[in-house]
Amino acid sequence: MSRYIRLELIYIIISLLSLSFLITENTLGFYISKPIIVPVLLIYLFFKFKESQHSLIPTLMIATFFSMLGDIFLLFTVNESLFKLVGICTFIVAQAAYAYLYYLSVLGHKKKNIPVYKRWPEIISVGVTVIATIIIYPSLGDFAAPAIIYALITTITIVFALNRRFYVSRKSFSLTILGVLFFFVSDALMGDDLFLENIINHFFVMFSYVIGHYLVIKGMMIQVESK
């Protein structure tokens, strides 16, 4: 069994344990397990970078790190509003890094003139993001401004991720865009319940989050390894 398969298995096991602790309201187990989920993926990416020295990996590591950091800030229950705000700002940095990653991933490919009618997924994604933001806006309260900035950057990220379909392999694009969509579902669910008071909602926020991370990294690694 390769090092990378072992790390993937560890990631899946810790994620399942953390989700189990969450749904069974085992607070101690959840608070111990959740912060160590994403670091497993950072270790995975570190070894991948040592092996390939590919220029996309550092940006992916930065995006993954800030996403992990934001998730950790959301765990704080002391000065909760402050840490929620810091967490959202950290997620903004992560989303900006993801957007830059998807932009970088098509550089070096021959530029194509894509007709507007082939851009319908981008148009729909912008519309869906705007509608989702309008729906959850009333529940955002004091977090409305950073949440709108986050939604704007998320829209750009999705558009850049969709643009990859014209330049990279179908498998790389499909896994990555599925991961992006899982991230979007996680964000939308959390936006409607920012303090994660509903355990079922919290479960699906986290479930979508861990799948999103896994799929984005697997999709991007297919592109990395193809070169």
N, C-alpha and C positions, 0 to 999 in steps of 0.2 A: 504493500500500500504506500503510495507516494505521500510526501509531506503535505501536498496541497489537498489531497483527498482527506487526510486526517484532520486538517484544519477545517475543512468544510463540514465534516462530521461533528467536530467539536462545536462549531457554530450552530448547527441544527440542534444538537442536544441541549446546549445552554439556552437557546431560544425557546425550545419546548418546555424546559424546566421553568424558565422565567414566566412563560405564559400560564403554566400550571399553577405556579405560586400566585399569580395575579388572580386567576379565576377562583382559586380556593381561599383567597384573602390571607395568604401566608405572607404578611408584610415583610418580615425579616428576610425570608428566602427571596422575595421579589427584589428588595433593595440591595441584596448582595449580588444576585445573578444579573440583573438588568445592565449595570454599568460595565460588565465584562463581555457582553455580547459582541459589540462592534469592534473592540480591540482585537478580537480574533481575526477579523477581516483586515485590519491594519497590518497585523503580522503577516497575513497571507500576501498582501500587496507589497510589503517590504521585501519578502523573499522573491516575489515576481520581479521587482525592480532590480534587485541584485543580479538576477539571472539574465534579464533582457536589457536593462538600462533604457527602457522605452520612455520617450518624453511625455506620454499621456499619463503614466502612473503617478508621478508626483502631484499633478492636479487632482487626480482621483483620490489620492490619499488626503489631500487638504480638504476636499469636499466631504469625504467620509469622516475625517477627524472633527470638523466643525459640526457635522450632523450629530455625531456622538456627544460632543460637548453640550449642544443644545438639549439633547435628550437627558443628560445628567442634570442640567439646571432645572429641568421640569420636575425632577424628583424632590427638590427642596420644598419643605412645608413651612419653614421659618421664613418670614418675609416673602411669602409665596408670590404675591403680585410682582415684586421686584424681580425675583428669579424667573418668573414667567416672561417678563419683558426682556430680560437678558437672554433667555432661551430663544425667544423669537428673533432677536437681533442676530444671535449666533446662527440660527437656521437661515437667515437672510444671506449671511456670508457663505454658508454651505451651498445654497441654491445658486448664488452667483458663480461659485466655483464649478458647480455642475454645468451651468450654462456655458462657461468658458471651456470646459472639458469637451462638450459636444461640438462647440465651434472649432476647437483645435483638431478634433477627430476627422474633420473633412478637409483640412488644409493638406496640401500636397497632392490631392486628387485634382484631376482636370475639371475646371469649373464648367457646370452645365447650365444652359438656359432652360429653366423649368417653366412650362406654361402655367398660367394662373389656375386653370381648371384642375391641374394636378396637385394644387396646394389646398384642396378642400379639407384634408385632415387638420391642417394648421388653422384654417378659418374656423372650423368647428371647435377645436381646442380652445381658441381664444374666446369664443362665445360661451363655452361651458365654464371656463374659469371665471369669466365676468359674472355669469348667472350665479355660480356657486358663491362668489364673494358677496353678491347682493343678498343672497338668502341668509348667509351666516352673519352678515354685518350687524344686525341688531344685537346679537349675543356677544359681540367683541368688546363692547364697552370702552374702557380706557386703552385697550390694545388695538383699536381700530386703525390708527395711523401706521404702526409697524406691520400690522397684518395686511393692509392694502399694498404696502411696499413689497411685502413678501409675495403676495398674489401676483403683482406685476412681474417680479423677477421669475416666479414660477412659470408664468405664461411664456416668457422669453426662453426659459429652459426647455419647456415642452416643444416649442417651435424649433429650436436648434436640434433637439433630440429627433424630432420627426424628419428634419432635413437630412439626417444621416442615411435615410433609406435609399437615397439616390447615389450614395458613394461607397457604402460598406456592404459586407455580405448580409444576406437576408437573416441568417441566424444571429449575427451580432446585433443587427438592428432590432429584430423581434424580441430578443431577451432584454435588451436595454430599454426599449419603449414600454415593455410590460412592467419593468421595474419602476420606470417613471410614473406609470399609471397607478401602481400600488402606492407610491409615495403621495400621489395626488389624493387618492382615497383616504390615506392616513391623515393628511393635512386637513381635508374637508371634514372628516369626522371629529378631529380635535378642535377645529374652528368652531364647531357647534357645541362643544363641551370642553372649553379651554382648561378648566380645572380638573378634568377627567374624574368627575364625581360618579359617573355611571360606569360600573365595572364592565358590563357587556360592551359598551362603547369603547372603553379603555382597552379591552382585549382586542377588538378589531383594529383599533389605532395601532397597537403594537404589532399585531399579526401582519398587517399591511406593511408596516415599517421594516420588519426584519426580512420579509420576502422582497421588498423593494431593493434593499441594500444588496441582497444576494444576487438578484437578477441583473441589476445594473453592473455589478462587478464582473459577473460571468460574461455578460454581453460585451463589455469593454475588453475583457481579457481575450476574447475570440479575435477581436480586431488586432490587439497587441501581438498575439501569437501568430497571426497570419503574416506578419512582417518579420 
